[in-house]
């Protein structure tokens, strides 16, 4: 804790708070209401400010920085349109429980409520999509508010916290004292799971004939991957993962059945539907994962649910054994109990269960017909995994390309797969890649995107040039809003209403106009060579934009139609 009788401006106090929190990067865009803060940034050198080209990109970049490191991401925007431009990024982080602190400027206190220039009710607008927000009305409250913001953002179920600071408050003077601890009335998240419930859960898993583990983003966010691996190996039972949980358990492990849900594997979905004891770890039974709730519950099973957020338990399906607590802590307790008590399992039933799973795997549901004429998007992702040896950080936008990346780039490590799960935000891919590359400057960072998504924040090519970010963009260009087109094909009798992109730019020339390397790949024979070249030592330090012209009619399989159950899958082989 720093204490001083010296007087500092509110802006200087804010910067000192960020220093106290060991902030490395602030992603932002200046404007009138935050100029005092930017002047204070100019006079410090403990963190680096990253100038984006749009506030939405600042939020996404800070979000990805957090996802890939586990640290709190920080963004800074001005009042009015600066704050409203940030809302999509805030909501994206909120839906996926990403710890962030957003600092927004506000008009002076005396002008609030008078429709002043660039005024909006930022606290009111963001209230539905933040974990908490604050309006600072006194310079003396800045330090305590910032301490609370970082604590709330990173504790319990993480999430974005917004601090709105009027311009005059950033100019007022007071002494600086940063609190060592923080305590908030009525906010005391539970971290330790109930031992009795944990023992009950282990007994059920040991006695199960068809046990199944379903892991989600909470395993990744809670840094619980190693504990989950230990549990699965000790119990020798199958596991599946949500889109957000990929990498939380190694995809190469024999126990892993692949991703489940709307575009999950046949074996994962069938095992999820047919199991008799289900352990859900850091997941929330959302609609894209379990499909139709009534169909899911039509098969009797005992459900155990571990989650830090009590409001997520029994929210969509009734839970038999709820365990509220930090996922890492609960899994550690489970592993300790297994080591101490060595519970006997129903090995005969387990063998039969794995035999059934092997039969489901025999469907080979992710197989696709290769072509010598058209580039198959699945093939591009497979080659990307091969060229990067599975070690890249992969960001994606939202759509068909996102699902193909999730299906065909098997992740063995957590925090390597960065995408928008809950909100499904198009335009996140490039700024996500920026945030990851800043956090991991020596890492290979690949942005898998579509021609619709990439144009939503394509101005960030300028940011990438300014900071010399060697990101590799893999554009799976099918000249359609691919997922929209797929739904229109399946459910709207091929009425492709407004899903065809008729006026696409020349992406190679566009990339080159921003000072980057551009490639156009049309022939399947050239896919491997283009990726090898992009990731070669020659282009290691360059931003490379690869425009792969892919098969326009390729669809994502398996697919569960909206409102249907987990076992009601459309497979490529059935068409």
C-alpha positions, 0 to 999 in steps of 0.5 A: 500500500502506498501512502503519501501526503502529497496531492495528486489529481484524480487522473494521477491517482487512477494511474497509480491504482493501475500500477498497484494492480500490476497492469501490463496493458491498457487498451483504449481510445482517447476522447475529451472526457478522458484527456486528463487520464491520457495526460497522466498516462503520458507521464508514466512508463509502468504499463503500455497503452495500446491505441486501437482504432475502435472502442469495441476492439479495445474491449475485445483485445483486453478480453483476449489478453485476460482469456490467454493469461488469467489476468484482469484485462483493462480497457479505457474509453471516453464518454458517450459514443466511446462508452456505447461502442464498448458495450458489445465488448463488455457484453461479450466478456460478461457472457463468458465470465471474463475478468475485466475492468473498464474505465469510462470517462464521463462529462463533468459532474455538474453537467450530468443529466443536462444532455451535455456533449457526448453524455450518456448514462453509461452506468444505466446502459451497462448495468445488464451486462456487467458484474458490477459498475461504479460512478465515482462522484468524489476524487477521494473515492477513486482508489477504493473504487478501483480496488473494489473493481479489480477484486469483484472482477477477478473473484467468485464467478469472474466478469467485467466491472465498469468504473465511470469517472466524470472529467472534473473528478480526474482534475480534483486533488487529494492524497493517494492511499491504496487499500491493502484489502477490500470488503464488500457488504453482501459479496462473499463468494464461496470458494471451498466445496462442501466435503459431504457433497464431494464424498457423495459425488465420488460415491455416485461416480464410482458406482456408476455403470455409465459415468460421464464428465462434462467440462466447461469454460470454468475449468479453463478460467479456474486454472483447474486443467491439471486437477481435471486431468488427474481426476479423469485418469484416476477414475478412468471415465470418459469426458466431453467439453463445451466450446468454451472448455476446449483445451481444459482437457487434452484432446489427444487423450483417449478419454476425450470424446470431443466437443459436445452440443449443436456441432459436437461429435456423435460420440460425445452427444450420445454419451452425454444423453445415455450416461447414468451419472453426469459430473458437470464441471464449470459448465452451465447446461446452456441451450447450445450444449444440451439442446432441448431440455425436455429431451435431455431429461427424458433419460434418467440420470443423476447429475452432479454440478460443480460451479463457483456461481450458485445461481448457475446450479439448477438454472436450466436442469435440476441438479441432484448433487450441487457443489458450490465452490471454486472448481480447482479447489473442489477437484483437488479435494476430489483427487485427495479423497480418491488417493486416500480412499481408493473407491472401488468401481464397477469395472465390468460395466465400465468396460461395456460403456467404453465398448458402446462409446467405441461403436459410436466413435466408429461413425467417424462423424468428422470425416469429410470428402476431400476435393481436388477442385475446391478447398475444403475448410476442414482441410485448412484447419487440419493443415494449420494444426499440422504446421503449428504442431498444435502449439498456436493460440487460435482465435476465431470469429463466429460462424462456420469457421469457428465450428471448424476450428473447434472441431479440427484443431485439437487443443491439448492445453488450456487458454489456447482457444480464444472465441466468443461463446455466450454472446457469439460476437462477430468481429472478435477474431482480429482484436482477440488475436491482438490481445493474445499477441501482446500477452504472448509476444513470442507465440504463434497466433492464428486468427481463423475468420470468415469474410463477414466477420473480419470486416466488422473490425478490419480497421484493426489492421492498422493497429497491427501495423503500428505495433508490429504484430505478427498475427496470421489470419486464416480467412475461410472465404466461402463468399457467404455468411456461412452459418446463416446460409447453412440454416437457410439451406436446411430450414428455409428451403434454400432461400438465401436471403441477404446471406451472399456477400456480393461486394467483397474487397480484394483482401490481398490488396487490402492487407497490402494497403495496410502494410502487411503480407497478403496471400490468395489461395484457390487451389487445394494443392497450395494450402499446405505450402501457403501455411508453411510459408506464412509460419516460416522464419522468413515471415515470422515477424510479419502480419500475414493475411491468407485468403483461402477461397473455400467450397461455398457449399460446405456445411458444418456437421454434425448438426443438431437442429434448433430445439431438438435433442442431443441425439437428434443429429444431422450427419453428413453421411445421412444427406 
